[in-house]
Amino acid sequence: MKMKAAVLAKPSHFEVREVDRPEYGQGEVLVKVKACAVCGTDLRIFRGLKKIDVQITGHEISGTIEEIGEGVKGYSVGDKVVIETVVGCGECDACKKGEENRCRRKYKAVGYQFSGGYAQYLLVPKSAVKQGNVIKVPETLPFDEASVVEPFSCVINGWHPFKIRPKGFTATIIGAGVIGMLHAEYAKQKGAKVIMVNRSSPRLVLAQKIGIPVDACVDSSTCNPVEKVKELTDGLGADVVICAASSKEIQREALEMAAVDADVSFFAGLPKEESYANVDPNLIHYNELHVHGANASSRSQYLEALSLIASGKVNAKKFITHRFPLEKIEEALRTLEDRDANAIKVIIDPWL
């Protein structure tokens, strides 16, 4: 049998082709992809800035179970599902604790080492099925909204090492892209007052327009963001600071606007060719700051993200701004890059 897939033939060029539909075997699950959202990482892959091992990428996936291999229990054909991206080794101490995103042997991932969701069908390999990467979702949850579970789970992972703080603490989110917006949503779930910082005003206006729960916005093109955050916190600084944009300057400013004993997340990485930043370690030392990294997510964080979205506590619908068929995948990627398009979450539907 054949299916349509967007094949990354070379950097900056997808070819939509008829290819063989994956054949499922023992312990495997075949999923009919109904939505695959475009991620910022997909843009880097498309431009040839990040290497992957497959030609079919895409990892923010929702769909229905089409076929079930022998030995797979707990699922039925037709079940609505999302697919966890990370596949750990299953043997190291991190994987045994359910922290597969911290796999000591370097995890593999759907859309990177296993073919992804920019196709009509996706084969979930045996190792991923065994780990629990096929996650059932309520029938009432639309596919587009279900695809937001993946990025939201990554946000939740970013908060995992933080201190538990009393309600009313201040969280500053630097970056008003979809990840920054999801951080703001989660901060509110934790009881925070939210300050959102961005280098220009249009994204801040957009965030407020769609109902992102922020208490104050700071346009860093018109002021010193460190001074403004200090002003908004009575000179104390923020208790939590999230770097939700790839910038050395942001990492430096994050430490400067953090309160004593604050949690600081370098959530967004820097380009490998220019990954060293000038920061002041004395701020970490004397202010006893807790600086964390964040990478992918685990099944438990998918379940938490799914619960918040399915219950309506976090409205995923407001993030969905554009939908495209596979044939227009390059247009979808350009739309996400185009700030004038006001794109937040762009969805690929392989069946349009």
KEKE-3310 file (N, C-alpha, C; in steps of 0.2 Angstrom, whole numbers, plus 5000, padded with zeros to 4 digits):
npx = (5004:5002:5006:5005:5018:5029:5044:5060:5070:5082:5091:5080:5070:5056:5049:5033:5028:5022:5024:5029:5018:5021:5025:5018:5024:5026:5023:5022:5014:5003:4999:4987:4990:4983:4985:5000:5009:5019:5036:5048:5060:5059:5060:5073:5078:5073:5080:5093:5101:5100:5104:5096:5091:5082:5071:5058:5051:5044:5036:5026:5013:4996:4983:4975:4973:4978:4982:4987:5000:5005:5004:5003:4995:4980:4976:4965:4960:4956:4957:4960:4975:4990:5008:5022:5038:5051:5062:5069:5083:5078:5085:5094:5097:5090:5080:5073:5067:5057:5061:5065:5069:5081:5089:5104:5111:5109:5094:5083:5073:5056:5054:5066:5076:5068:5055:5044:5029:5025:5017:5005:5003:5011:5023:5025:5038:5043:5050:5046:5033:5033:5038:5028:5024:5013:4999:4983:4970:4956:4940:4934:4943:4950:4960:4970:4971:4976:4989:4996:5000:5013:5023:5019:5021:5035:5037:5032:5042:5052:5049:5051:5062:5061:5059:5045:5034:5026:5009:5008:5021:5033:5035:5045:5044:5054:5053:5041:5036:5027:5031:5035:5023:5016:5023:5019:5006:5007:5014:5004:4996:5003:5001:5007:5012:5014:5026:5029:5042:5048:5057:5051:5035:5024:5022:5019:5007:4999:5000:4992:4980:4975:4973:4983:4988:4995:5002:5009:5018:5033:5042:5057:5063:5061:5065:5076:5076:5080:5080:5067:5060:5064:5059:5045:5044:5046:5060:5066:5067:5064:5056:5056:5064:5062:5071:5065:5069:5082:5096:5111:5112:5099:5101:5111:5104:5094:5099:5103:5090:5085:5078:5085:5089:5082:5074:5081:5079:5087:5080:5079:5090:5107:5114:5125:5137:5140:5139:5143:5141:5143:5141:5138:5145:5146:5133:5126:5133:5133:5119:5113:5107:5098:5101:5095:5094:5084:5077:5067:5055:5045:5035:5026:5025:5019:5007:5002:5002:4992:4981:4979:4975:4965:4955:4952:4958:4969:4968:4970:4965:4967:4979:4981:4983:4985:4982:4988:4989:4999:5005:5008:5018:5030:5026:5019:5030:5036:5027:5026:5039:5037:5034:5025:5014:5008:5008:5005:5003:5006:4998:5000:4990:4988:4978:4971)
npy = (4994:5012:5028:5046:5057:5070:5072:5076:5081:5088:5101:5114:5110:5101:5086:5081:5065:5049:5036:5020:5013:5011:4995:4986:4976:4963:4969:4982:4998:5005:5021:5032:5048:5063:5076:5086:5096:5111:5114:5125:5119:5111:5120:5123:5110:5110:5120:5115:5116:5108:5091:5076:5059:5053:5055:5059:5070:5079:5080:5083:5076:5070:5057:5043:5026:5014:5001:4986:4978:4961:4956:4968:4976:4984:4994:4999:4997:5013:5021:5037:5046:5053:5055:5051:5059:5056:5042:5031:5021:5012:5004:5011:5020:5032:5030:5019:5026:5033:5044:5046:5056:5060:5050:5040:5034:5041:5046:5041:5048:5051:5057:5061:5051:5041:5039:5053:5063:5070:5064:5052:5041:5034:5024:5017:5012:4996:4997:5010:5008:4999:5007:5016:5026:5028:5037:5037:5049:5059:5056:5068:5078:5089:5085:5094:5102:5092:5090:5100:5095:5090:5101:5107:5098:5098:5111:5109:5100:5108:5115:5106:5104:5115:5125:5122:5135:5148:5154:5168:5171:5178:5176:5178:5178:5176:5180:5179:5169:5153:5144:5152:5158:5146:5143:5154:5151:5139:5144:5152:5141:5137:5147:5159:5177:5184:5190:5195:5196:5203:5206:5215:5224:5218:5204:5203:5210:5202:5190:5195:5198:5185:5180:5176:5173:5185:5197:5208:5216:5218:5227:5225:5233:5246:5249:5246:5229:5222:5232:5236:5224:5223:5235:5232:5222:5228:5230:5218:5208:5193:5178:5167:5164:5162:5158:5159:5160:5160:5166:5174:5186:5187:5176:5182:5193:5186:5181:5193:5199:5191:5186:5184:5167:5162:5152:5149:5146:5140:5138:5138:5133:5137:5141:5129:5132:5144:5144:5149:5160:5176:5177:5182:5174:5177:5182:5170:5164:5173:5176:5165:5157:5146:5137:5130:5118:5112:5099:5091:5079:5069:5054:5055:5069:5072:5066:5075:5087:5084:5082:5095:5101:5094:5095:5108:5118:5123:5132:5125:5128:5141:5143:5138:5143:5142:5131:5118:5108:5093:5095:5109:5111:5118:5131:5132:5131:5143:5152:5151:5157:5170:5184:5194:5187:5183:5170:5156:5142:5131:5119:5104:5094:5079:5074:5083)
npz = (5000:4997:5003:5006:5008:5015:5010:5015:5004:5001:5010:5013:5005:5002:4995:4991:4990:4984:4994:5000:5012:5029:5035:5048:5063:5075:5091:5087:5082:5070:5065:5060:5054:5059:5063:5063:5070:5067:5072:5080:5079:5068:5058:5059:5055:5042:5036:5036:5047:5057:5060:5055:5055:5046:5032:5033:5043:5058:5073:5082:5085:5082:5080:5074:5079:5067:5064:5074:5081:5084:5101:5107:5120:5127:5118:5105:5088:5080:5091:5098:5098:5105:5101:5110:5109:5113:5114:5125:5131:5139:5149:5157:5173:5173:5163:5169:5179:5173:5166:5152:5144:5149:5146:5149:5139:5127:5120:5107:5094:5088:5072:5071:5073:5070:5058:5055:5058:5046:5036:5030:5037:5052:5059:5074:5083:5091:5103:5107:5108:5119:5129:5131:5123:5114:5117:5124:5120:5125:5116:5113:5112:5100:5085:5081:5093:5101:5097:5102:5114:5115:5114:5125:5135:5135:5140:5153:5158:5159:5170:5180:5189:5197:5213:5224:5226:5236:5231:5221:5218:5207:5190:5176:5159:5145:5129:5117:5109:5104:5113:5124:5127:5131:5143:5150:5152:5160:5171:5177:5181:5191:5200:5198:5197:5181:5171:5154:5143:5128:5113:5104:5101:5094:5095:5109:5109:5102:5110:5121:5115:5111:5123:5132:5149:5156:5167:5166:5152:5144:5133:5126:5117:5119:5132:5146:5150:5162:5172:5171:5175:5188:5193:5192:5202:5214:5216:5219:5210:5199:5204:5197:5181:5164:5150:5135:5122:5109:5114:5118:5125:5131:5141:5149:5154:5160:5172:5178:5181:5190:5206:5223:5227:5216:5203:5187:5170:5157:5144:5130:5119:5112:5096:5089:5084:5090:5104:5117:5130:5138:5155:5172:5184:5197:5201:5201:5212:5223:5224:5226:5215:5205:5192:5177:5164:5150:5142:5130:5135:5146:5148:5159:5159:5147:5150:5161:5153:5144:5153:5157:5146:5140:5150:5149:5157:5152:5137:5122:5109:5106:5102:5089:5073:5059:5046:5035:5020:5016:5004:5004:5013:5013:5012:5024:5033:5030:5033:5047:5050:5046:5053:5051:5048:5060:5065:5076:5081:5068:5058:5050:5040:5034:5027:5020)
capx = (5000:5005:5004:5008:5023:5033:5051:5065:5075:5088:5090:5075:5066:5052:5045:5028:5028:5019:5029:5026:5015:5025:5022:5019:5025:5025:5024:5022:5007:5003:4995:4985:4991:4978:4988:5007:5011:5026:5040:5054:5066:5057:5063:5081:5080:5072:5086:5099:5104:5100:5105:5092:5093:5077:5069:5051:5052:5038:5035:5020:5008:4990:4980:4971:4977:4976:4984:4990:5004:5004:5007:5002:4989:4978:4974:4960:4959:4952:4959:4963:4981:4996:5014:5028:5043:5057:5062:5075:5086:5074:5089:5098:5093:5085:5074:5069:5063:5052:5064:5068:5072:5087:5093:5111:5114:5106:5088:5081:5066:5052:5055:5073:5079:5062:5051:5039:5022:5023:5015:4998:5004:5017:5024:5028:5042:5042:5053:5042:5026:5034:5039:5021:5024:5006:4995:4976:4967:4948:4937:4931:4948:4951:4967:4974:4973:4980:4996:4999:5002:5020:5027:5017:5025:5042:5037:5031:5048:5057:5048:5051:5067:5060:5056:5038:5034:5019:5006:5009:5028:5034:5038:5047:5045:5058:5051:5033:5033:5022:5034:5034:5016:5014:5026:5015:5000:5009:5016:4998:4993:5007:5000:5012:5011:5018:5029:5032:5047:5049:5061:5046:5028:5018:5020:5016:5000:4996:4999:4987:4974:4972:4971:4988:4987:5000:5000:5013:5022:5039:5045:5064:5066:5060:5067:5080:5071:5082:5078:5059:5057:5066:5054:5039:5045:5049:5067:5068:5068:5059:5057:5057:5065:5062:5074:5061:5072:5089:5100:5116:5110:5094:5104:5114:5099:5090:5103:5103:5084:5083:5079:5089:5086:5077:5075:5082:5079:5090:5075:5081:5098:5110:5117:5131:5143:5141:5136:5146:5138:5146:5137:5142:5145:5145:5126:5124:5136:5130:5112:5111:5103:5097:5101:5093:5093:5078:5077:5062:5050:5044:5028:5022:5024:5014:5000:5000:5000:4986:4976:4977:4972:4958:4950:4950:4961:4973:4964:4975:4963:4969:4986:4980:4982:4985:4982:4990:4990:5006:5007:5010:5022:5035:5022:5018:5036:5038:5022:5029:5044:5035:5031:5019:5008:5005:5007:5007:5004:5004:4996:4999:4985:4990:4972:4967)
capy = (5000:5018:5034:5052:5059:5075:5069:5081:5079:5092:5107:5119:5108:5095:5083:5076:5059:5043:5031:5014:5014:5007:4988:4985:4970:4962:4974:4989:5001:5010:5027:5037:5054:5067:5083:5086:5104:5113:5116:5129:5114:5109:5125:5122:5104:5112:5124:5111:5118:5102:5085:5070:5052:5051:5060:5061:5073:5081:5076:5085:5072:5066:5053:5037:5019:5010:4994:4985:4972:4955:4956:4975:4976:4990:4998:4996:5001:5019:5025:5043:5046:5057:5051:5054:5059:5053:5034:5030:5015:5007:5001:5015:5022:5037:5027:5015:5031:5036:5050:5044:5062:5060:5044:5040:5032:5046:5044:5042:5052:5051:5063:5062:5044:5037:5043:5057:5064:5073:5058:5050:5036:5034:5017:5018:5006:4992:5000:5016:5006:4996:5013:5019:5032:5029:5039:5039:5055:5059:5057:5075:5083:5089:5083:5100:5104:5087:5091:5105:5092:5089:5106:5109:5093:5101:5117:5106:5097:5114:5117:5100:5105:5121:5125:5124:5142:5150:5157:5175:5172:5181:5172:5182:5174:5180:5177:5178:5164:5149:5141:5157:5158:5140:5144:5159:5147:5135:5148:5153:5135:5136:5152:5165:5183:5183:5196:5193:5201:5202:5211:5220:5224:5215:5197:5205:5212:5196:5186:5198:5197:5178:5178:5173:5176:5189:5202:5214:5215:5222:5228:5227:5237:5252:5250:5241:5224:5221:5237:5236:5219:5225:5240:5228:5218:5232:5230:5211:5203:5188:5172:5162:5167:5157:5160:5155:5162:5158:5173:5175:5192:5185:5172:5186:5197:5182:5181:5200:5201:5185:5187:5180:5161:5161:5147:5152:5141:5141:5133:5138:5132:5142:5138:5125:5136:5150:5142:5152:5166:5179:5178:5184:5169:5180:5182:5164:5163:5177:5176:5157:5156:5139:5138:5124:5116:5109:5095:5087:5078:5062:5052:5058:5076:5072:5065:5081:5092:5081:5083:5102:5103:5090:5098:5115:5122:5127:5132:5124:5130:5148:5143:5136:5149:5140:5124:5117:5101:5091:5098:5116:5111:5123:5137:5132:5133:5150:5156:5151:5161:5176:5188:5198:5182:5181:5163:5154:5135:5129:5112:5100:5089:5075:5071:5089)
capz = (5000:4997:5006:5004:5014:5014:5010:5015:4999:5002:5014:5011:4999:5003:4990:4993:4986:4985:4996:5003:5019:5034:5037:5056:5065:5082:5096:5084:5081:5065:5067:5054:5057:5058:5063:5065:5071:5065:5078:5078:5077:5061:5054:5058:5051:5035:5033:5036:5053:5062:5057:5057:5052:5042:5028:5035:5050:5061:5080:5087:5082:5084:5075:5077:5078:5061:5065:5080:5080:5089:5108:5110:5124:5130:5113:5100:5082:5081:5097:5097:5102:5103:5101:5114:5104:5115:5115:5129:5130:5143:5153:5162:5179:5171:5159:5173:5183:5169:5164:5146:5141:5152:5145:5149:5132:5122:5117:5100:5094:5082:5068:5071:5071:5067:5053:5059:5056:5040:5032:5031:5042:5056:5062:5081:5084:5097:5109:5109:5111:5125:5134:5132:5119:5111:5123:5122:5122:5125:5110:5112:5110:5093:5084:5081:5100:5104:5094:5107:5120:5114:5116:5132:5139:5136:5145:5160:5160:5161:5177:5184:5194:5201:5219:5225:5229:5237:5226:5221:5216:5200:5184:5170:5153:5140:5123:5116:5104:5107:5120:5130:5129:5135:5149:5154:5154:5165:5177:5180:5184:5197:5205:5198:5193:5175:5167:5148:5140:5121:5110:5100:5104:5090:5098:5115:5108:5100:5116:5125:5111:5111:5130:5137:5155:5158:5172:5163:5146:5143:5126:5128:5112:5122:5139:5149:5153:5168:5176:5171:5179:5195:5195:5193:5208:5220:5217:5221:5204:5198:5207:5191:5175:5159:5143:5130:5115:5109:5114:5123:5129:5136:5146:5153:5157:5165:5179:5181:5183:5195:5213:5227:5227:5210:5198:5180:5165:5150:5141:5123:5118:5107:5090:5091:5081:5094:5110:5123:5132:5144:5160:5178:5189:5204:5202:5203:5218:5229:5225:5226:5210:5203:5184:5175:5157:5149:5135:5128:5140:5148:5147:5164:5158:5142:5154:5164:5148:5141:5158:5158:5139:5140:5155:5148:5161:5147:5131:5117:5103:5104:5099:5082:5069:5052:5044:5028:5018:5015:4998:5005:5019:5013:5014:5031:5037:5029:5037:5054:5050:5044:5059:5049:5048:5066:5066:5083:5080:5062:5058:5044:5040:5028:5023:5017)
cpx = (5004:5002:5007:5012:5027:5040:5056:5071:5082:5086:5085:5071:5063:5049:5039:5027:5023:5024:5025:5024:5019:5021:5023:5020:5024:5027:5024:5015:5008:4997:4993:4985:4986:4980:4995:5008:5018:5030:5045:5060:5065:5060:5070:5082:5079:5077:5093:5103:5105:5100:5100:5094:5088:5075:5062:5052:5045:5037:5030:5014:5002:4987:4976:4975:4974:4976:4987:4994:5003:5007:5006:4995:4987:4976:4969:4961:4954:4953:4962:4969:4986:5002:5019:5034:5049:5057:5069:5077:5082:5078:5093:5094:5088:5079:5070:5065:5058:5055:5068:5071:5079:5091:5100:5114:5111:5100:5088:5075:5063:5053:5062:5077:5074:5058:5046:5033:5020:5022:5008:4998:5011:5017:5028:5031:5041:5044:5049:5035:5027:5035:5033:5020:5017:5002:4988:4974:4959:4946:4935:4937:4950:4959:4972:4976:4977:4987:5000:5002:5010:5024:5025:5020:5032:5042:5036:5038:5053:5056:5049:5056:5066:5058:5049:5038:5027:5016:5007:5017:5028:5038:5039:5048:5048:5057:5044:5031:5029:5025:5034:5027:5013:5017:5022:5009:5002:5011:5009:4995:4997:5006:5004:5009:5016:5019:5031:5036:5048:5053:5057:5039:5023:5017:5017:5009:4996:4995:4993:4980:4971:4971:4976:4988:4993:4998:5004:5017:5027:5042:5052:5067:5065:5062:5073:5076:5073:5079:5070:5057:5059:5061:5047:5039:5047:5056:5070:5070:5063:5061:5059:5058:5066:5065:5070:5063:5079:5093:5105:5114:5104:5096:5107:5109:5095:5093:5103:5096:5081:5083:5083:5085:5081:5079:5076:5083:5082:5086:5077:5088:5100:5113:5124:5137:5144:5137:5138:5144:5142:5141:5141:5141:5144:5138:5124:5126:5133:5123:5109:5106:5103:5096:5100:5093:5086:5079:5072:5057:5049:5037:5024:5021:5019:5007:4998:4998:4993:4980:4974:4973:4965:4953:4948:4954:4966:4969:4969:4972:4965:4976:4986:4978:4981:4985:4983:4990:4997:5009:5010:5014:5027:5032:5021:5024:5037:5033:5024:5034:5042:5031:5025:5012:5004:5003:5009:5009:5001:5003:4997:4994:4986:4984:4968:4968)
cpy = (5006:5023:5040:5054:5065:5073:5075:5079:5082:5098:5112:5117:5101:5093:5079:5071:5053:5038:5025:5015:5009:5000:4987:4977:4969:4967:4981:4991:5006:5015:5031:5044:5059:5075:5082:5094:5105:5116:5121:5125:5112:5114:5124:5116:5106:5116:5121:5113:5113:5096:5080:5064:5050:5057:5063:5064:5075:5076:5078:5082:5069:5062:5048:5030:5016:5003:4992:4978:4967:4957:4963:4974:4983:4995:4995:5001:5007:5023:5031:5044:5052:5053:5055:5054:5055:5045:5033:5023:5009:5004:5005:5017:5028:5034:5023:5020:5034:5043:5049:5050:5063:5054:5044:5038:5036:5043:5045:5045:5051:5058:5065:5056:5039:5041:5046:5057:5068:5068:5056:5045:5036:5027:5019:5011:5002:4995:5006:5013:5003:5002:5016:5025:5033:5031:5041:5045:5054:5060:5064:5080:5083:5087:5089:5102:5098:5087:5096:5101:5091:5095:5108:5104:5095:5107:5114:5103:5103:5116:5112:5101:5111:5120:5125:5130:5143:5154:5165:5176:5175:5177:5177:5177:5178:5177:5176:5174:5159:5145:5146:5158:5152:5140:5149:5155:5142:5138:5150:5147:5134:5142:5159:5171:5183:5190:5193:5198:5199:5208:5216:5219:5219:5208:5198:5206:5206:5191:5188:5197:5190:5176:5175:5176:5179:5195:5209:5212:5220:5222:5230:5231:5245:5254:5245:5235:5222:5226:5237:5230:5220:5230:5237:5224:5221:5231:5223:5207:5198:5182:5166:5166:5162:5161:5156:5158:5161:5164:5173:5181:5191:5181:5177:5190:5193:5182:5187:5202:5196:5188:5183:5173:5159:5155:5151:5146:5143:5136:5132:5137:5137:5138:5135:5129:5142:5149:5145:5159:5169:5181:5180:5178:5171:5181:5176:5162:5166:5177:5169:5156:5148:5139:5131:5124:5113:5105:5090:5086:5071:5060:5055:5065:5077:5071:5071:5086:5090:5083:5090:5104:5100:5093:5105:5120:5126:5126:5131:5127:5137:5149:5141:5141:5147:5133:5123:5109:5099:5095:5106:5116:5116:5130:5138:5134:5141:5155:5156:5156:5169:5180:5191:5193:5180:5174:5161:5146:5134:5122:5110:5095:5085:5073:5077:5088)
cpz = (5000:5001:5004:5010:5011:5015:5010:5010:4999:5007:5010:5005:5001:4996:4993:4988:4988:4987:4999:5010:5023:5035:5045:5057:5072:5086:5093:5083:5075:5066:5061:5057:5054:5059:5065:5065:5069:5071:5075:5076:5070:5056:5053:5054:5043:5032:5033:5042:5058:5058:5060:5053:5047:5037:5029:5042:5053:5068:5084:5084:5085:5079:5078:5075:5072:5062:5071:5079:5086:5095:5111:5113:5126:5125:5108:5094:5082:5087:5095:5101:5100:5104:5105:5109:5106:5116:5118:5128:5134:5149:5158:5167:5177:5168:5164:5178:5179:5167:5157:5143:5144:5151:5145:5143:5126:5119:5110:5100:5087:5078:5067:5069:5068:5063:5057:5056:5050:5034:5034:5037:5046:5059:5069:5082:5090:5103:5111:5112:5118:5131:5135:5128:5115:5117:5121:5124:5122:5118:5108:5111:5103:5091:5084:5088:5103:5102:5099:5113:5120:5117:5123:5137:5140:5141:5152:5162:5162:5168:5182:5190:5199:5208:5219:5229:5231:5232:5227:5219:5209:5196:5178:5164:5148:5134:5122:5110:5107:5113:5125:5132:5133:5142:5153:5156:5160:5172:5181:5184:5191:5202:5204:5195:5187:5172:5160:5145:5133:5118:5105:5103:5100:5093:5105:5115:5106:5106:5120:5121:5111:5118:5134:5143:5158:5162:5169:5157:5146:5136:5127:5122:5114:5129:5141:5153:5160:5173:5176:5175:5186:5197:5196:5199:5214:5221:5218:5215:5204:5201:5203:5185:5169:5152:5138:5123:5115:5108:5120:5128:5134:5142:5151:5157:5162:5172:5182:5184:5188:5202:5217:5228:5222:5206:5191:5176:5159:5145:5134:5123:5113:5101:5092:5089:5085:5100:5117:5124:5138:5149:5166:5183:5196:5206:5204:5210:5224:5230:5225:5221:5208:5195:5181:5167:5157:5142:5135:5134:5141:5147:5152:5163:5152:5145:5157:5159:5145:5146:5158:5151:5139:5144:5154:5152:5157:5140:5125:5110:5101:5101:5091:5078:5062:5051:5037:5026:5017:5009:4999:5012:5019:5015:5021:5035:5036:5033:5044:5055:5049:5050:5058:5049:5054:5068:5073:5082:5073:5061:5051:5045:5034:5024:5020:5009)
residu = (MET:LYS:MET:LYS:ALA:ALA:VAL:LEU:ALA:LYS:PRO:SER:HIS:PHE:GLU:VAL:ARG:GLU:VAL:ASP:ARG:PRO:GLU:TYR:GLY:GLN:GLY:GLU:VAL:LEU:VAL:LYS:VAL:LYS:ALA:CYS:ALA:VAL:CYS:GLY:THR:ASP:LEU:ARG:ILE:PHE:ARG:GLY:LEU:LYS:LYS:ILE:ASP:VAL:GLN:ILE:THR:GLY:HIS:GLU:ILE:SER:GLY:THR:ILE:GLU:GLU:ILE:GLY:GLU:GLY:VAL:LYS:GLY:TYR:SER:VAL:GLY:ASP:LYS:VAL:VAL:ILE:GLU:THR:VAL:VAL:GLY:CYS:GLY:GLU:CYS:ASP:ALA:CYS:LYS:LYS:GLY:GLU:GLU:ASN:ARG:CYS:ARG:ARG:LYS:TYR:LYS:ALA:VAL:GLY:TYR:GLN:PHE:SER:GLY:GLY:TYR:ALA:GLN:TYR:LEU:LEU:VAL:PRO:LYS:SER:ALA:VAL:LYS:GLN:GLY:ASN:VAL:ILE:LYS:VAL:PRO:GLU:THR:LEU:PRO:PHE:ASP:GLU:ALA:SER:VAL:VAL:GLU:PRO:PHE:SER:CYS:VAL:ILE:ASN:GLY:TRP:HIS:PRO:PHE:LYS:ILE:ARG:PRO:LYS:GLY:PHE:THR:ALA:THR:ILE:ILE:GLY:ALA:GLY:VAL:ILE:GLY:MET:LEU:HIS:ALA:GLU:TYR:ALA:LYS:GLN:LYS:GLY:ALA:LYS:VAL:ILE:MET:VAL:ASN:ARG:SER:SER:PRO:ARG:LEU:VAL:LEU:ALA:GLN:LYS:ILE:GLY:ILE:PRO:VAL:ASP:ALA:CYS:VAL:ASP:SER:SER:THR:CYS:ASN:PRO:VAL:GLU:LYS:VAL:LYS:GLU:LEU:THR:ASP:GLY:LEU:GLY:ALA:ASP:VAL:VAL:ILE:CYS:ALA:ALA:SER:SER:LYS:GLU:ILE:GLN:ARG:GLU:ALA:LEU:GLU:MET:ALA:ALA:VAL:ASP:ALA:ASP:VAL:SER:PHE:PHE:ALA:GLY:LEU:PRO:LYS:GLU:GLU:SER:TYR:ALA:ASN:VAL:ASP:PRO:ASN:LEU:ILE:HIS:TYR:ASN:GLU:LEU:HIS:VAL:HIS:GLY:ALA:ASN:ALA:SER:SER:ARG:SER:GLN:TYR:LEU:GLU:ALA:LEU:SER:LEU:ILE:ALA:SER:GLY:LYS:VAL:ASN:ALA:LYS:LYS:PHE:ILE:THR:HIS:ARG:PHE:PRO:LEU:GLU:LYS:ILE:GLU:GLU:ALA:LEU:ARG:THR:LEU:GLU:ASP:ARG:ASP:ALA:ASN:ALA:ILE:LYS:VAL:ILE:ILE:ASP:PRO:TRP:LEU)
# end
